[in-house]
Amino acid sequence: MNTGKILLGVLAGAAAGALLGILFAPEKGSDTRKKISKKGEDYAESLKEKFNEFVGSMAEKFDQVKEEVSDLTDHQTRVKTEEAKKA
């Protein structure tokens, strides 16, 4: 989770820097608003992609753990069955 906080901080810093750079640029207000809107859309798309990658990796890890637990449970069941047969 620490990596997620770092990534979020970097993205926020980049967004703030880009916004300040655009606001202090000597251009018409309508052009500046269009640039701000475009940058916001770009950052939102990038954030969505990163979030989807994160969710995908968590889903893979969840499936892996679920499979390991299932294997462990199957093994324990076999051991107990064999012990019951011996007894």
Biopython code that builds the backbone (N, CA, C, O; Angstrom):
import numpy as np
from Bio.PDB.StructureBuilder import StructureBuilder

atoms = [
    (1, "MET", "N", (0.816, -1.190, 0.000)),
    (1, "MET", "CA", (0.000, 0.000, 0.000)),
    (1, "MET", "C", (0.858, 1.252, 0.000)),
    (1, "MET", "O", (0.399, 2.312, -0.426)),
    (2, "ASN", "N", (2.083, 1.152, 0.464)),
    (2, "ASN", "CA", (2.984, 2.284, 0.487)),
    (2, "ASN", "C", (3.287, 2.756, -0.934)),
    (2, "ASN", "O", (3.398, 3.959, -1.170)),
    (3, "THR", "N", (3.421, 1.836, -1.873)),
    (3, "THR", "CA", (3.681, 2.178, -3.261)),
    (3, "THR", "C", (2.518, 2.966, -3.844)),
    (3, "THR", "O", (2.723, 3.893, -4.629)),
    (4, "GLY", "N", (1.311, 2.604, -3.467)),
    (4, "GLY", "CA", (0.133, 3.325, -3.950)),
    (4, "GLY", "C", (0.123, 4.767, -3.489)),
    (4, "GLY", "O", (-0.261, 5.665, -4.239)),
    (5, "LYS", "N", (0.549, 4.992, -2.244)),
    (5, "LYS", "CA", (0.606, 6.360, -1.730)),
    (5, "LYS", "C", (1.665, 7.168, -2.461)),
    (5, "LYS", "O", (1.461, 8.345, -2.757)),
    (6, "ILE", "N", (2.796, 6.537, -2.751)),
    (6, "ILE", "CA", (3.859, 7.231, -3.470)),
    (6, "ILE", "C", (3.391, 7.586, -4.870)),
    (6, "ILE", "O", (3.605, 8.706, -5.334)),
    (7, "LEU", "N", (2.756, 6.640, -5.541)),
    (7, "LEU", "CA", (2.250, 6.884, -6.893)),
    (7, "LEU", "C", (1.221, 8.007, -6.894)),
    (7, "LEU", "O", (1.249, 8.880, -7.761)),
    (8, "LEU", "N", (0.328, 7.985, -5.938)),
    (8, "LEU", "CA", (-0.678, 9.030, -5.846)),
    (8, "LEU", "C", (-0.028, 10.390, -5.605)),
    (8, "LEU", "O", (-0.448, 11.390, -6.188)),
    (9, "GLY", "N", (0.994, 10.432, -4.751)),
    (9, "GLY", "CA", (1.704, 11.681, -4.484)),
    (9, "GLY", "C", (2.408, 12.213, -5.720)),
    (9, "GLY", "O", (2.383, 13.415, -5.985)),
    (10, "VAL", "N", (3.037, 11.320, -6.478)),
    (10, "VAL", "CA", (3.719, 11.731, -7.704)),
    (10, "VAL", "C", (2.714, 12.276, -8.713)),
    (10, "VAL", "O", (2.942, 13.319, -9.326)),
    (11, "LEU", "N", (1.599, 11.565, -8.881)),
    (11, "LEU", "CA", (0.567, 12.027, -9.820)),
    (11, "LEU", "C", (-0.013, 13.378, -9.397)),
    (11, "LEU", "O", (-0.235, 14.251, -10.236)),
    (12, "ALA", "N", (-0.255, 13.545, -8.108)),
    (12, "ALA", "CA", (-0.797, 14.817, -7.617)),
    (12, "ALA", "C", (0.206, 15.943, -7.829)),
    (12, "ALA", "O", (-0.172, 17.046, -8.223)),
    (13, "GLY", "N", (1.478, 15.672, -7.570)),
    (13, "GLY", "CA", (2.515, 16.685, -7.784)),
    (13, "GLY", "C", (2.644, 17.061, -9.239)),
    (13, "GLY", "O", (2.779, 18.239, -9.570)),
    (14, "ALA", "N", (2.603, 16.072, -10.114)),
    (14, "ALA", "CA", (2.681, 16.341, -11.550)),
    (14, "ALA", "C", (1.476, 17.160, -12.011)),
    (14, "ALA", "O", (1.612, 18.090, -12.805)),
    (15, "ALA", "N", (0.305, 16.806, -11.506)),
    (15, "ALA", "CA", (-0.909, 17.541, -11.878)),
    (15, "ALA", "C", (-0.840, 18.986, -11.399)),
    (15, "ALA", "O", (-1.190, 19.909, -12.134)),
    (16, "ALA", "N", (-0.389, 19.174, -10.171)),
    (16, "ALA", "CA", (-0.279, 20.530, -9.633)),
    (16, "ALA", "C", (0.735, 21.349, -10.429)),
    (16, "ALA", "O", (0.486, 22.516, -10.731)),
    (17, "GLY", "N", (1.872, 20.750, -10.769)),
    (17, "GLY", "CA", (2.881, 21.452, -11.564)),
    (17, "GLY", "C", (2.375, 21.821, -12.934)),
    (17, "GLY", "O", (2.603, 22.936, -13.404)),
    (18, "ALA", "N", (1.691, 20.899, -13.583)),
    (18, "ALA", "CA", (1.142, 21.181, -14.908)),
    (18, "ALA", "C", (0.090, 22.278, -14.840)),
    (18, "ALA", "O", (0.044, 23.158, -15.700)),
    (19, "LEU", "N", (-0.746, 22.224, -13.827)),
    (19, "LEU", "CA", (-1.792, 23.233, -13.669)),
    (19, "LEU", "C", (-1.194, 24.614, -13.450)),
    (19, "LEU", "O", (-1.630, 25.585, -14.069)),
    (20, "LEU", "N", (-0.200, 24.712, -12.575)),
    (20, "LEU", "CA", (0.443, 26.003, -12.334)),
    (20, "LEU", "C", (1.146, 26.509, -13.588)),
    (20, "LEU", "O", (1.093, 27.702, -13.886)),
    (21, "GLY", "N", (1.794, 25.630, -14.314)),
    (21, "GLY", "CA", (2.460, 26.029, -15.547)),
    (21, "GLY", "C", (1.482, 26.577, -16.563)),
    (21, "GLY", "O", (1.769, 27.563, -17.242)),
    (22, "ILE", "N", (0.333, 25.943, -16.667)),
    (22, "ILE", "CA", (-0.678, 26.410, -17.618)),
    (22, "ILE", "C", (-1.292, 27.730, -17.165)),
    (22, "ILE", "O", (-1.526, 28.623, -17.979)),
    (23, "LEU", "N", (-1.551, 27.850, -15.867)),
    (23, "LEU", "CA", (-2.184, 29.072, -15.361)),
    (23, "LEU", "C", (-1.299, 30.301, -15.518)),
    (23, "LEU", "O", (-1.805, 31.404, -15.723)),
    (24, "PHE", "N", (0.002, 30.127, -15.425)),
    (24, "PHE", "CA", (0.914, 31.260, -15.529)),
    (24, "PHE", "C", (1.378, 31.509, -16.960)),
    (24, "PHE", "O", (2.137, 32.448, -17.200)),
    (25, "ALA", "N", (0.947, 30.704, -17.903)),
    (25, "ALA", "CA", (1.300, 30.906, -19.306)),
    (25, "ALA", "C", (0.476, 32.068, -19.861)),
    (25, "ALA", "O", (-0.713, 32.186, -19.563)),
    (26, "PRO", "N", (1.105, 32.925, -20.666)),
    (26, "PRO", "CA", (0.392, 34.102, -21.206)),
    (26, "PRO", "C", (-0.464, 33.740, -22.427)),
    (26, "PRO", "O", (-0.079, 34.011, -23.564)),
    (27, "GLU", "N", (-1.607, 33.137, -22.186)),
    (27, "GLU", "CA", (-2.514, 32.770, -23.271)),
    (27, "GLU", "C", (-3.931, 33.226, -22.932)),
    (27, "GLU", "O", (-4.219, 33.649, -21.813)),
    (28, "LYS", "N", (-4.798, 33.130, -23.925)),
    (28, "LYS", "CA", (-6.196, 33.481, -23.700)),
    (28, "LYS", "C", (-6.810, 32.533, -22.682)),
    (28, "LYS", "O", (-6.402, 31.376, -22.579)),
    (29, "GLY", "N", (-7.775, 33.015, -21.943)),
    (29, "GLY", "CA", (-8.447, 32.209, -20.926)),
    (29, "GLY", "C", (-9.114, 30.966, -21.489)),
    (29, "GLY", "O", (-9.059, 29.899, -20.876)),
    (30, "SER", "N", (-9.747, 31.095, -22.654)),
    (30, "SER", "CA", (-10.423, 29.936, -23.244)),
    (30, "SER", "C", (-9.405, 28.858, -23.628)),
    (30, "SER", "O", (-9.670, 27.667, -23.465)),
    (31, "ASP", "N", (-8.247, 29.273, -24.137)),
    (31, "ASP", "CA", (-7.207, 28.299, -24.475)),
    (31, "ASP", "C", (-6.684, 27.620, -23.212)),
    (31, "ASP", "O", (-6.452, 26.411, -23.192)),
    (32, "THR", "N", (-6.504, 28.410, -22.168)),
    (32, "THR", "CA", (-6.006, 27.859, -20.909)),
    (32, "THR", "C", (-6.999, 26.861, -20.329)),
    (32, "THR", "O", (-6.603, 25.797, -19.853)),
    (33, "ARG", "N", (-8.284, 27.194, -20.364)),
    (33, "ARG", "CA", (-9.307, 26.277, -19.844)),
    (33, "ARG", "C", (-9.340, 24.988, -20.646)),
    (33, "ARG", "O", (-9.519, 23.914, -20.071)),
    (34, "LYS", "N", (-9.172, 25.068, -21.960)),
    (34, "LYS", "CA", (-9.137, 23.861, -22.791)),
    (34, "LYS", "C", (-7.937, 22.992, -22.414)),
    (34, "LYS", "O", (-8.051, 21.770, -22.320)),
    (35, "LYS", "N", (-6.798, 23.628, -22.201)),
    (35, "LYS", "CA", (-5.599, 22.864, -21.823)),
    (35, "LYS", "C", (-5.785, 22.195, -20.462)),
    (35, "LYS", "O", (-5.408, 21.039, -20.273)),
    (36, "ILE", "N", (-6.368, 22.934, -19.518)),
    (36, "ILE", "CA", (-6.610, 22.367, -18.189)),
    (36, "ILE", "C", (-7.558, 21.176, -18.291)),
    (36, "ILE", "O", (-7.339, 20.142, -17.661)),
    (37, "SER", "N", (-8.600, 21.330, -19.080)),
    (37, "SER", "CA", (-9.565, 20.251, -19.262)),
    (37, "SER", "C", (-8.901, 19.032, -19.893)),
    (37, "SER", "O", (-9.124, 17.904, -19.454)),
    (38, "LYS", "N", (-8.091, 19.257, -20.915)),
    (38, "LYS", "CA", (-7.398, 18.152, -21.595)),
    (38, "LYS", "C", (-6.438, 17.446, -20.642)),
    (38, "LYS", "O", (-6.391, 16.216, -20.612)),
    (39, "LYS", "N", (-5.674, 18.209, -19.865)),
    (39, "LYS", "CA", (-4.742, 17.605, -18.907)),
    (39, "LYS", "C", (-5.511, 16.804, -17.860)),
    (39, "LYS", "O", (-5.088, 15.712, -17.481)),
    (40, "GLY", "N", (-6.624, 17.334, -17.397)),
    (40, "GLY", "CA", (-7.451, 16.613, -16.421)),
    (40, "GLY", "C", (-7.939, 15.290, -16.975)),
    (40, "GLY", "O", (-7.929, 14.276, -16.277)),
    (41, "GLU", "N", (-8.367, 15.297, -18.229)),
    (41, "GLU", "CA", (-8.817, 14.062, -18.868)),
    (41, "GLU", "C", (-7.657, 13.071, -19.003)),
    (41, "GLU", "O", (-7.820, 11.874, -18.765)),
    (42, "ASP", "N", (-6.483, 13.588, -19.389)),
    (42, "ASP", "CA", (-5.305, 12.715, -19.520)),
    (42, "ASP", "C", (-4.948, 12.076, -18.183)),
    (42, "ASP", "O", (-4.690, 10.875, -18.113)),
    (43, "TYR", "N", (-4.934, 12.878, -17.127)),
    (43, "TYR", "CA", (-4.599, 12.351, -15.801)),
    (43, "TYR", "C", (-5.664, 11.366, -15.312)),
    (43, "TYR", "O", (-5.336, 10.355, -14.691)),
    (44, "ALA", "N", (-6.916, 11.655, -15.586)),
    (44, "ALA", "CA", (-7.992, 10.746, -15.176)),
    (44, "ALA", "C", (-7.854, 9.409, -15.903)),
    (44, "ALA", "O", (-8.036, 8.353, -15.295)),
    (45, "GLU", "N", (-7.537, 9.444, -17.187)),
    (45, "GLU", "CA", (-7.359, 8.210, -17.954)),
    (45, "GLU", "C", (-6.165, 7.417, -17.422)),
    (45, "GLU", "O", (-6.232, 6.196, -17.286)),
    (46, "SER", "N", (-5.082, 8.118, -17.125)),
    (46, "SER", "CA", (-3.893, 7.454, -16.577)),
    (46, "SER", "C", (-4.204, 6.818, -15.231)),
    (46, "SER", "O", (-3.775, 5.698, -14.953)),
    (47, "LEU", "N", (-4.945, 7.529, -14.403)),
    (47, "LEU", "CA", (-5.311, 7.006, -13.089)),
    (47, "LEU", "C", (-6.213, 5.781, -13.224)),
    (47, "LEU", "O", (-6.069, 4.823, -12.465)),
    (48, "LYS", "N", (-7.133, 5.804, -14.174)),
    (48, "LYS", "CA", (-8.009, 4.652, -14.417)),
    (48, "LYS", "C", (-7.184, 3.435, -14.826)),
    (48, "LYS", "O", (-7.427, 2.322, -14.358)),
    (49, "GLU", "N", (-6.200, 3.660, -15.708)),
    (49, "GLU", "CA", (-5.359, 2.552, -16.152)),
    (49, "GLU", "C", (-4.583, 1.959, -14.981)),
    (49, "GLU", "O", (-4.512, 0.739, -14.833)),
    (50, "LYS", "N", (-4.002, 2.821, -14.150)),
    (50, "LYS", "CA", (-3.239, 2.341, -12.994)),
    (50, "LYS", "C", (-4.152, 1.588, -12.028)),
    (50, "LYS", "O", (-3.764, 0.557, -11.479)),
    (51, "PHE", "N", (-5.357, 2.099, -11.822)),
    (51, "PHE", "CA", (-6.309, 1.443, -10.929)),
    (51, "PHE", "C", (-6.696, 0.071, -11.468)),
    (51, "PHE", "O", (-6.774, -0.899, -10.715)),
    (52, "ASN", "N", (-6.939, -0.005, -12.785)),
    (52, "ASN", "CA", (-7.297, -1.290, -13.387)),
    (52, "ASN", "C", (-6.151, -2.291, -13.281)),
    (52, "ASN", "O", (-6.384, -3.479, -13.054)),
    (53, "GLU", "N", (-4.908, -1.817, -13.444)),
    (53, "GLU", "CA", (-3.755, -2.698, -13.269)),
    (53, "GLU", "C", (-3.688, -3.203, -11.830)),
    (53, "GLU", "O", (-3.419, -4.380, -11.589)),
    (54, "PHE", "N", (-3.934, -2.309, -10.880)),
    (54, "PHE", "CA", (-3.906, -2.672, -9.466)),
    (54, "PHE", "C", (-4.984, -3.706, -9.152)),
    (54, "PHE", "O", (-4.720, -4.705, -8.482)),
    (55, "VAL", "N", (-6.192, -3.462, -9.637)),
    (55, "VAL", "CA", (-7.297, -4.396, -9.400)),
    (55, "VAL", "C", (-6.989, -5.747, -10.042)),
    (55, "VAL", "O", (-7.265, -6.792, -9.453)),
    (56, "GLY", "N", (-6.426, -5.730, -11.231)),
    (56, "GLY", "CA", (-6.074, -6.973, -11.904)),
    (56, "GLY", "C", (-5.032, -7.766, -11.127)),
    (56, "GLY", "O", (-5.143, -8.985, -10.991)),
    (57, "SER", "N", (-4.022, -7.073, -10.619)),
    (57, "SER", "CA", (-2.987, -7.786, -9.856)),
    (57, "SER", "C", (-3.556, -8.324, -8.545)),
    (57, "SER", "O", (-3.189, -9.418, -8.116)),
    (58, "MET", "N", (-4.439, -7.575, -7.911)),
    (58, "MET", "CA", (-5.065, -8.062, -6.674)),
    (58, "MET", "C", (-5.949, -9.270, -6.950)),
    (58, "MET", "O", (-5.993, -10.203, -6.148)),
    (59, "ALA", "N", (-6.657, -9.261, -8.084)),
    (59, "ALA", "CA", (-7.503, -10.402, -8.441)),
    (59, "ALA", "C", (-6.650, -11.648, -8.681)),
    (59, "ALA", "O", (-7.017, -12.750, -8.274)),
    (60, "GLU", "N", (-5.510, -11.461, -9.345)),
    (60, "GLU", "CA", (-4.611, -12.594, -9.576)),
    (60, "GLU", "C", (-4.093, -13.153, -8.251)),
    (60, "GLU", "O", (-4.056, -14.368, -8.058)),
    (61, "LYS", "N", (-3.697, -12.271, -7.352)),
    (61, "LYS", "CA", (-3.189, -12.716, -6.053)),
    (61, "LYS", "C", (-4.285, -13.420, -5.260)),
    (61, "LYS", "O", (-4.028, -14.427, -4.600)),
    (62, "PHE", "N", (-5.497, -12.896, -5.325)),
    (62, "PHE", "CA", (-6.617, -13.513, -4.627)),
    (62, "PHE", "C", (-6.860, -14.921, -5.153)),
    (62, "PHE", "O", (-7.042, -15.860, -4.378)),
    (63, "ASP", "N", (-6.861, -15.062, -6.483)),
    (63, "ASP", "CA", (-7.072, -16.387, -7.076)),
    (63, "ASP", "C", (-5.962, -17.352, -6.679)),
    (63, "ASP", "O", (-6.217, -18.528, -6.419)),
    (64, "GLN", "N", (-4.742, -16.856, -6.633)),
    (64, "GLN", "CA", (-3.615, -17.698, -6.247)),
    (64, "GLN", "C", (-3.758, -18.174, -4.803)),
    (64, "GLN", "O", (-3.555, -19.353, -4.513)),
    (65, "VAL", "N", (-4.108, -17.262, -3.903)),
    (65, "VAL", "CA", (-4.284, -17.631, -2.499)),
    (65, "VAL", "C", (-5.453, -18.587, -2.347)),
    (65, "VAL", "O", (-5.379, -19.543, -1.575)),
    (66, "LYS", "N", (-6.522, -18.341, -3.070)),
    (66, "LYS", "CA", (-7.695, -19.218, -3.016)),
    (66, "LYS", "C", (-7.327, -20.635, -3.465)),
    (66, "LYS", "O", (-7.769, -21.615, -2.865)),
    (67, "GLU", "N", (-6.527, -20.736, -4.509)),
    (67, "GLU", "CA", (-6.096, -22.048, -4.996)),
    (67, "GLU", "C", (-5.196, -22.740, -3.966)),
    (67, "GLU", "O", (-5.324, -23.943, -3.736)),
    (68, "GLU", "N", (-4.292, -21.981, -3.352)),
    (68, "GLU", "CA", (-3.411, -22.569, -2.339)),
    (68, "GLU", "C", (-4.206, -23.069, -1.135)),
    (68, "GLU", "O", (-3.914, -24.138, -0.598)),
    (69, "VAL", "N", (-5.203, -22.306, -0.713)),
    (69, "VAL", "CA", (-6.043, -22.724, 0.410)),
    (69, "VAL", "C", (-6.829, -23.974, 0.041)),
    (69, "VAL", "O", (-6.976, -24.886, 0.855)),
    (70, "SER", "N", (-7.330, -24.013, -1.179)),
    (70, "SER", "CA", (-8.076, -25.183, -1.640)),
    (70, "SER", "C", (-7.172, -26.419, -1.659)),
    (70, "SER", "O", (-7.580, -27.501, -1.235)),
    (71, "ASP", "N", (-5.959, -26.251, -2.148)),
    (71, "ASP", "CA", (-5.006, -27.376, -2.171)),
    (71, "ASP", "C", (-4.689, -27.844, -0.758)),
    (71, "ASP", "O", (-4.635, -29.045, -0.494)),
    (72, "LEU", "N", (-4.481, -26.900, 0.145)),
    (72, "LEU", "CA", (-4.174, -27.244, 1.533)),
    (72, "LEU", "C", (-5.351, -27.971, 2.176)),
    (72, "LEU", "O", (-5.154, -28.953, 2.892)),
    (73, "THR", "N", (-6.553, -27.507, 1.931)),
    (73, "THR", "CA", (-7.750, -28.144, 2.485)),
    (73, "THR", "C", (-7.909, -29.557, 1.936)),
    (73, "THR", "O", (-8.233, -30.482, 2.681)),
    (74, "ASP", "N", (-7.679, -29.726, 0.628)),
    (74, "ASP", "CA", (-7.756, -31.061, 0.024)),
    (74, "ASP", "C", (-6.727, -32.001, 0.654)),
    (74, "ASP", "O", (-7.028, -33.160, 0.943)),
    (75, "HIS", "N", (-5.530, -31.498, 0.860)),
    (75, "HIS", "CA", (-4.476, -32.318, 1.466)),
    (75, "HIS", "C", (-4.858, -32.723, 2.892)),
    (75, "HIS", "O", (-4.705, -33.882, 3.278)),
    (76, "GLN", "N", (-5.347, -31.772, 3.656)),
    (76, "GLN", "CA", (-5.735, -32.069, 5.039)),
    (76, "GLN", "C", (-6.887, -33.081, 5.072)),
    (76, "GLN", "O", (-6.917, -33.955, 5.939)),
    (77, "THR", "N", (-7.812, -32.970, 4.154)),
    (77, "THR", "CA", (-8.933, -33.909, 4.085)),
    (77, "THR", "C", (-8.431, -35.316, 3.773)),
    (77, "THR", "O", (-8.886, -36.290, 4.372)),
    (78, "ARG", "N", (-7.481, -35.419, 2.823)),
    (78, "ARG", "CA", (-6.923, -36.730, 2.484)),
    (78, "ARG", "C", (-6.197, -37.344, 3.679)),
    (78, "ARG", "O", (-6.327, -38.541, 3.937)),
    (79, "VAL", "N", (-5.437, -36.533, 4.405)),
    (79, "VAL", "CA", (-4.696, -37.027, 5.568)),
    (79, "VAL", "C", (-5.668, -37.531, 6.634)),
    (79, "VAL", "O", (-5.469, -38.607, 7.198)),
    (80, "LYS", "N", (-6.706, -36.766, 6.908)),
    (80, "LYS", "CA", (-7.678, -37.177, 7.918)),
    (80, "LYS", "C", (-8.435, -38.435, 7.482)),
    (80, "LYS", "O", (-8.748, -39.292, 8.308)),
    (81, "THR", "N", (-8.719, -38.541, 6.212)),
    (81, "THR", "CA", (-9.400, -39.742, 5.708)),
    (81, "THR", "C", (-8.516, -40.961, 5.877)),
    (81, "THR", "O", (-8.987, -42.015, 6.303)),
    (82, "GLU", "N", (-7.243, -40.830, 5.549)),
    (82, "GLU", "CA", (-6.313, -41.945, 5.716)),
    (82, "GLU", "C", (-6.153, -42.327, 7.183)),
    (82, "GLU", "O", (-6.070, -43.511, 7.510)),
    (83, "GLU", "N", (-6.108, -41.333, 8.070)),
    (83, "GLU", "CA", (-6.010, -41.604, 9.512)),
    (83, "GLU", "C", (-7.266, -42.329, 9.998)),
    (83, "GLU", "O", (-7.176, -43.242, 10.818)),
    (84, "ALA", "N", (-8.431, -41.928, 9.498)),
    (84, "ALA", "CA", (-9.670, -42.567, 9.895)),
    (84, "ALA", "C", (-9.721, -44.022, 9.421)),
    (84, "ALA", "O", (-10.219, -44.893, 10.135)),
    (85, "LYS", "N", (-9.211, -44.280, 8.228)),
    (85, "LYS", "CA", (-9.188, -45.634, 7.708)),
    (85, "LYS", "C", (-8.265, -46.516, 8.537)),
    (85, "LYS", "O", (-8.563, -47.688, 8.768)),
    (86, "LYS", "N", (-7.144, -45.954, 8.984)),
    (86, "LYS", "CA", (-6.184, -46.717, 9.787)),
    (86, "LYS", "C", (-6.747, -47.019, 11.179)),
    (86, "LYS", "O", (-6.445, -48.051, 11.779)),
    (87, "ALA", "N", (-7.554, -46.112, 11.665)),
    (87, "ALA", "CA", (-8.100, -46.289, 13.021)),
    (87, "ALA", "C", (-9.254, -47.205, 13.000)),
    (87, "ALA", "O", (-9.845, -47.476, 14.045)),
]
sb = StructureBuilder()
sb.init_structure("model")
sb.init_model(0)
sb.init_chain("A")
sb.init_seg("    ")
for serial, (resi, resn, name, xyz) in enumerate(atoms, 1):
    if name == "N":
        sb.init_residue(resn, " ", resi, " ")
    sb.init_atom(name, np.array(xyz, "f"), 0.0, 1.0, " ", f" {name:<3s}", serial, name[0])
structure = sb.get_structure()
